[in-house]
Amino acid sequence: MPDERVLVTGATGLVGVAAARRAAEQGYRVRAMVRATSDRSELEGLGVEMVEADLGVPDSLPPLLDDVDVVIHTAAHVGDWGPAEKYRAINVVGLEHLLAAAERAGKLRRWVQVSTLGVYQARHHYGTDETEAPDIAGLDGYTRTKAEAEVLLRQHVDQNELPAVIVRPGFIYGPGERHWLPGVVEKIQTGKMKLVGDGKKVLNNTHVGNLVGAIFLAVEKEGIVGEVFNVRDERLVTREELIYTIADYLGKPRPRKVPEWLARGVVGMVEGVARLRGATEAPLLTRARIKFLTLNLDFSIEKAKRVLDYRPRVDFQEGIRESLDWITGRG
């Protein structure tokens, strides 16, 4: 609501920038949490207050929450490689310190937690909805600690009356995406990209504009404290459509396919060798990447439509071209 102060954590990331921009456009007073080393160029000109803090430094967090009405928590340690403890330090422990600071401030009207559809079990999904519990075991450090973060948030809702709502997006894309898409572009350009399996199963694609729309519906809707909402695009796309669209845009040959059984047969060895070598970067093939390339990831958004009146407006073909224009500078 206008004249309220909104804190956006992770404000220099893809979702954080978009959320800060939307909040400013809607008349909120926006405070952006930034780290000392963050690139703040995307926030310049938005008229937002930038405050340096780090989820790994608890003493830096209390000033963030001074006179804050709404928290949009997008900050997280992301990736599909590395020890769970590294993810937990930010995604769970850092969250706990931030929650404590918010509760001490005592002014909060709404907390929107940006989680992930990755908290569900790593299997085929055909319309899975929010009645299925998160998988605390997790496929990797990121998904495991994001599920743990949801458990922690639920405790604060139940025990401390935290006015929180959780939104669970799928794989996020849009202008400003710096994580998965540049890697795919590089692999297609160098001929290293392969489709695993038949490429016919769908992804849980989520354009950042659609996600931010859902976030602000969750900010403004009354009577939804404690609720969880799956969020994705209206139309899901197959791996073929994803990868072939990018290849066609780049003017490169469409990648070939390799049998799924072969990839699954060697992934354990590939990951094991990488761990023995102490690799800090993920190897070419990981279990998380097999999930990304092979599993059917169709999650229901009927609850978000019914309760929030969520209507995702950006289609994949429009959104991916915006994303590629941003990466290549063609826009």
C-alpha positions as CSV (number, residue, x, y, z in Angstrom):
1,M,0.0,0.0,0.0
2,P,1.4,3.5,-0.9
3,D,3.5,5.2,1.8
4,E,4.5,2.0,3.4
5,R,8.2,1.1,3.5
6,V,9.1,-2.1,1.7
7,L,12.4,-3.9,2.3
8,V,13.7,-5.9,-0.6
9,T,16.5,-8.3,0.3
10,G,18.8,-9.6,-2.5
11,A,17.9,-6.3,-4.2
12,T,20.7,-6.6,-6.9
13,G,19.6,-10.0,-8.1
14,L,17.1,-10.7,-10.9
15,V,14.0,-10.9,-8.7
16,G,15.2,-8.3,-6.3
17,V,15.7,-5.6,-8.9
18,A,12.4,-6.3,-10.5
19,A,10.6,-6.3,-7.1
20,A,12.3,-3.0,-6.1
21,R,11.3,-1.4,-9.4
22,R,7.7,-2.6,-9.1
23,A,7.5,-1.3,-5.5
24,A,8.8,2.1,-6.5
25,E,6.4,2.3,-9.4
26,Q,3.5,1.5,-7.1
27,G,4.4,4.3,-4.7
28,Y,6.1,2.4,-1.9
29,R,9.1,3.7,-0.1
30,V,11.7,1.2,-1.0
31,R,14.7,0.1,1.0
32,A,17.1,-2.2,-0.9
33,M,19.4,-4.5,0.9
34,V,22.8,-4.6,-0.9
35,R,26.2,-6.1,-0.1
36,A,29.3,-4.0,-0.1
37,T,30.5,-5.7,-3.3
38,S,27.2,-5.8,-5.2
39,D,26.7,-4.2,-8.6
40,R,24.0,-1.6,-7.9
41,S,23.7,-0.2,-11.4
42,E,20.3,-1.7,-12.0
43,L,18.9,0.1,-8.9
44,E,20.3,3.5,-9.8
45,G,17.6,6.0,-10.9
46,L,14.8,4.1,-9.1
47,G,14.8,6.4,-6.1
48,V,15.3,3.6,-3.6
49,E,17.3,3.7,-0.4
50,M,20.2,1.4,-0.5
51,V,21.5,-0.1,2.8
52,E,24.6,-2.3,3.0
53,A,24.0,-5.6,4.9
54,D,24.9,-9.2,4.7
55,L,22.9,-12.3,5.8
56,G,26.1,-13.8,6.9
57,V,26.8,-10.8,9.3
58,P,24.0,-10.8,11.9
59,D,24.9,-7.4,13.4
60,S,24.4,-5.7,10.0
61,L,20.7,-6.8,9.8
62,P,18.7,-4.8,12.5
63,P,19.1,-1.4,10.8
64,L,17.4,-2.9,7.7
65,L,14.1,-3.4,9.6
66,D,13.8,0.0,11.1
67,D,10.3,1.4,10.2
68,V,9.7,-1.4,7.7
69,D,6.1,-2.5,6.9
70,V,6.7,-5.2,4.3
71,V,9.7,-7.5,3.6
72,I,10.1,-9.2,0.2
73,H,12.8,-11.7,0.9
74,T,14.5,-12.7,-2.3
75,A,18.1,-13.1,-1.0
76,A,19.6,-16.6,-1.1
77,H,22.7,-18.6,-1.8
78,V,21.9,-20.3,-5.1
79,G,23.5,-23.0,-7.2
80,D,23.6,-26.8,-7.5
81,W,27.0,-27.6,-6.2
82,G,28.9,-27.3,-2.9
83,P,28.3,-28.4,0.8
84,A,24.9,-27.9,2.3
85,E,26.5,-25.9,5.2
86,K,27.4,-23.2,2.8
87,Y,23.8,-22.8,1.6
88,R,22.4,-23.2,5.1
89,A,24.5,-20.3,6.5
90,I,22.6,-17.9,4.3
91,N,19.3,-19.6,3.5
92,V,18.5,-20.8,7.0
93,V,20.8,-19.2,9.7
94,G,20.8,-15.8,7.9
95,L,17.1,-16.0,7.6
96,E,16.7,-16.7,11.3
97,H,18.7,-13.6,12.2
98,L,16.6,-11.5,9.8
99,L,13.4,-12.8,11.2
100,A,14.5,-12.0,14.7
101,A,15.4,-8.5,13.7
102,A,12.0,-8.1,12.0
103,E,10.1,-9.4,15.1
104,R,12.1,-7.1,17.4
105,A,11.2,-4.1,15.2
106,G,7.5,-5.0,15.7
107,K,6.0,-3.1,12.8
108,L,5.7,-5.7,10.1
109,R,2.4,-6.1,8.1
110,R,3.6,-8.7,5.6
111,W,6.6,-10.9,4.9
112,V,6.8,-12.5,1.4
113,Q,9.2,-15.4,1.3
114,V,10.5,-16.2,-2.2
115,S,11.1,-20.0,-2.0
116,T,11.3,-22.4,-4.9
117,L,9.4,-25.2,-6.6
118,G,12.6,-27.2,-6.0
119,V,11.4,-27.9,-2.4
120,Y,9.2,-30.6,-3.8
121,Q,10.7,-34.1,-4.3
122,A,12.9,-34.6,-7.3
123,R,10.5,-36.7,-9.4
124,H,8.0,-36.3,-12.2
125,H,5.2,-33.9,-11.4
126,Y,1.9,-33.7,-13.1
127,G,-0.1,-31.0,-11.5
128,T,1.3,-31.2,-8.0
129,D,-0.2,-28.7,-5.7
130,E,0.6,-27.0,-2.3
131,T,-0.9,-29.9,-0.3
132,E,2.3,-31.9,-0.9
133,A,4.9,-31.3,1.8
134,P,8.4,-30.0,1.0
135,D,11.2,-32.6,0.7
136,I,13.5,-31.8,3.6
137,A,16.1,-34.3,2.4
138,G,16.5,-32.3,-0.8
139,L,18.4,-33.0,-4.0
140,D,21.2,-30.7,-3.3
141,G,22.3,-28.0,-0.8
142,Y,20.1,-25.3,-2.3
143,T,16.8,-27.2,-2.5
144,R,17.4,-28.8,1.0
145,T,18.0,-25.5,2.7
146,K,15.2,-23.7,0.9
147,A,12.9,-26.4,2.3
148,E,14.5,-26.0,5.8
149,A,13.8,-22.2,5.4
150,E,10.1,-22.9,4.9
151,V,10.0,-25.0,8.0
152,L,11.7,-22.2,10.0
153,L,9.3,-19.6,8.6
154,R,6.3,-21.8,9.5
155,Q,7.5,-22.0,13.1
156,H,7.6,-18.2,13.2
157,V,4.1,-17.9,11.8
158,D,2.7,-20.4,14.3
159,Q,4.6,-19.4,17.4
160,N,5.3,-15.7,16.8
161,E,2.4,-14.7,14.6
162,L,4.8,-13.6,11.8
163,P,2.5,-12.3,9.0
164,A,4.3,-14.4,6.3
165,V,3.3,-15.8,2.9
166,I,5.4,-18.1,0.8
167,V,5.6,-18.1,-3.0
168,R,7.3,-20.9,-4.9
169,P,8.5,-20.1,-8.4
170,G,10.1,-22.5,-10.8
171,F,13.2,-21.8,-12.8
172,I,13.3,-18.0,-13.3
173,Y,14.2,-16.2,-16.4
174,G,14.0,-12.6,-17.7
175,P,16.2,-9.6,-18.5
176,G,19.0,-9.6,-16.0
177,E,19.3,-13.4,-15.5
178,R,23.0,-14.2,-14.7
179,H,23.0,-17.8,-13.5
180,W,21.6,-20.6,-15.7
181,L,21.0,-18.8,-19.0
182,P,24.5,-17.5,-19.7
183,G,25.8,-21.0,-19.2
184,V,23.3,-22.5,-21.6
185,V,24.2,-19.8,-24.2
186,E,27.9,-20.5,-23.8
187,K,27.4,-24.2,-24.2
188,I,25.3,-23.8,-27.3
189,Q,27.8,-21.4,-28.9
190,T,30.7,-23.8,-28.3
191,G,28.8,-26.9,-29.3
192,K,28.9,-28.5,-25.8
193,M,25.2,-28.4,-25.2
194,K,23.3,-31.7,-25.3
195,L,19.6,-32.6,-24.6
196,V,19.3,-35.5,-22.2
197,G,16.4,-37.8,-23.1
198,D,13.7,-37.1,-25.5
199,G,13.3,-33.4,-24.6
200,K,9.5,-33.7,-24.5
201,K,8.9,-33.2,-20.8
202,V,7.9,-29.8,-19.5
203,L,9.7,-27.3,-17.3
204,N,8.4,-25.1,-14.5
205,N,9.4,-21.9,-16.4
206,T,8.6,-18.7,-14.5
207,H,9.2,-15.2,-16.1
208,V,10.4,-12.7,-13.5
209,G,7.6,-10.3,-14.4
210,N,5.0,-13.0,-13.7
211,L,6.7,-13.8,-10.4
212,V,6.9,-10.2,-9.3
213,G,3.2,-9.8,-10.1
214,A,2.4,-12.8,-7.8
215,I,4.7,-11.3,-5.1
216,F,2.8,-8.0,-5.0
217,L,-0.6,-9.8,-5.0
218,A,0.8,-11.7,-1.9
219,V,1.9,-8.3,-0.4
220,E,-1.5,-6.7,-0.8
221,K,-4.1,-9.6,-0.3
222,E,-5.6,-9.8,3.1
223,G,-6.4,-13.0,5.0
224,I,-3.6,-15.2,3.5
225,V,-1.0,-15.3,6.4
226,G,0.6,-18.7,6.5
227,E,-0.4,-19.6,2.9
228,V,1.9,-21.1,0.3
229,F,1.5,-20.5,-3.5
230,N,3.1,-22.2,-6.5
231,V,4.0,-19.7,-9.2
232,R,4.9,-20.3,-12.8
233,D,4.0,-19.2,-16.3
234,E,0.6,-20.1,-17.7
235,R,2.2,-22.2,-20.5
236,L,4.9,-24.6,-19.7
237,V,7.5,-25.4,-22.3
238,T,9.4,-28.6,-23.2
239,R,13.2,-28.8,-23.1
240,E,13.2,-28.9,-26.8
241,E,11.4,-25.6,-27.0
242,L,13.7,-24.1,-24.4
243,I,17.0,-25.2,-26.0
244,Y,16.0,-25.0,-29.6
245,T,14.6,-21.5,-29.2
246,I,17.9,-20.3,-27.7
247,A,19.9,-22.1,-30.5
248,D,17.7,-20.6,-33.2
249,Y,18.1,-17.1,-31.7
250,L,21.9,-17.5,-31.6
251,G,21.9,-18.9,-35.2
252,K,23.6,-22.1,-34.0
253,P,22.8,-25.8,-34.7
254,R,20.2,-27.3,-32.5
255,P,21.9,-29.6,-29.9
256,R,21.8,-33.3,-30.3
257,K,20.2,-35.7,-27.7
258,V,21.9,-38.3,-25.6
259,P,20.1,-41.2,-23.9
260,E,18.8,-40.5,-20.4
261,W,19.9,-43.9,-19.2
262,L,23.5,-43.0,-20.2
263,A,23.5,-39.7,-18.4
264,R,22.0,-41.3,-15.2
265,G,24.5,-44.1,-15.4
266,V,27.6,-41.8,-15.3
267,V,26.4,-38.9,-13.1
268,G,27.4,-40.5,-9.9
269,M,30.9,-41.1,-11.1
270,V,31.2,-37.5,-12.6
271,E,30.0,-36.0,-9.3
272,G,32.3,-38.3,-7.3
273,V,35.4,-37.4,-9.3
274,A,34.6,-33.7,-8.9
275,R,34.3,-34.0,-5.2
276,L,37.6,-35.9,-4.9
277,R,39.3,-33.2,-6.9
278,G,37.8,-30.6,-4.5
279,A,36.0,-28.8,-7.4
280,T,34.5,-25.5,-6.5
281,E,32.5,-25.3,-9.7
282,A,29.9,-27.8,-10.7
283,P,30.9,-30.5,-13.2
284,L,29.2,-30.7,-16.6
285,L,26.7,-33.2,-15.3
286,T,25.1,-33.2,-11.9
287,R,21.9,-34.8,-10.5
288,A,20.4,-31.3,-10.4
289,R,21.1,-30.8,-14.1
290,I,19.6,-34.1,-14.9
291,K,16.5,-33.0,-13.1
292,F,16.5,-29.7,-15.0
293,L,16.8,-31.6,-18.3
294,T,14.7,-34.7,-17.8
295,L,11.9,-34.5,-15.2
296,N,8.3,-33.4,-16.0
297,L,7.9,-30.4,-13.7
298,D,4.2,-29.4,-14.0
299,F,3.0,-27.8,-10.7
300,S,-0.5,-26.5,-10.3
301,I,-1.1,-22.8,-10.0
302,E,-4.8,-23.1,-9.5
303,K,-4.5,-21.9,-5.8
304,A,-2.7,-18.8,-6.8
305,K,-5.3,-18.1,-9.5
306,R,-8.2,-18.7,-7.1
307,V,-6.9,-17.0,-4.0
308,L,-4.6,-14.2,-5.4
309,D,-6.3,-13.7,-8.7
310,Y,-2.9,-14.5,-10.3
311,R,-2.8,-14.1,-14.1
312,P,0.6,-14.7,-15.6
313,R,0.8,-12.5,-18.7
314,V,4.2,-13.0,-20.1
315,D,4.6,-16.1,-22.4
316,F,7.9,-17.9,-22.6
317,Q,8.6,-16.9,-26.2
318,E,8.3,-13.2,-25.4
319,G,10.2,-13.6,-22.1
320,I,13.1,-15.7,-23.4
321,R,13.8,-13.3,-26.3
322,E,13.9,-10.4,-23.8
323,S,16.4,-12.4,-21.7
324,L,18.6,-13.2,-24.7
325,D,18.5,-9.6,-25.9
326,W,19.8,-8.5,-22.5
327,I,22.6,-11.1,-22.5
328,T,23.7,-10.5,-26.0
329,G,23.1,-6.7,-26.1
330,R,20.9,-6.9,-29.1
331,G,17.9,-5.3,-27.4
